[in-house]
Amino acid sequence: MGEAIVFAVMGTVWLIFRKGIARQQAQIITVLFGRGEVPEGRMKGLEQLGMAFSILLLAAAAAIGVVALASRA
């Protein structure tokens, strides 16, 4: 059950701060690959990837929670 709580917290935090995280990722990509400005389409893609990651974490948290509660009964 503890894993479900951790996944839920991580998913919620990632969902709230996904734009800032996407900016950081874009900055890291720029530094690593020596490219110029990151296109707007790529920024939106990074934000959507963050949204998908958040949904995956929240779904995993829900599944773990349901299984944990069902196994107690």
C-alpha positions, -999 to +999 in steps of 0.1 A: +000+000+000+030+023+006+040+020-030+005+032-041+009+063-019+043+071-033+031+066-069+001+088-063+022+116-048+048+114-076+021+114-103+003+144-087+035+164-083+046+156-118+011+167-131+013+200-112+048+209-123+049+193-157+055+226-176+085+234-154+098+199-157+094+201-195+114+234-196+142+217-176+142+188-199+144+211-229+173+230-214+192+197-207+186+186-243+199+219-256+230+216-235+237+180-242+232+181-280+244+217-285+213+228-304+197+262-304+162+271-292+138+242-286+108+244-310+074+250-295+061+217-309+088+198-290+080+216-258+043+206-262+054+171-268+075+171-236+045+184-217+023+157-231+048+131-223+048+144-187+010+142-187+011+106-199+037+097-173+015+113-146-015+093-157+005+061-158+017+067-122-018+075-110-032+045-127-005+023-112-013+038-078-050+030-082-043-005-093-019-012-065-043+002-040-072-018-053-052-050-053-039-043-017-074-036-005-088-067-022-061-089-008-070-078+028-106-089+024 
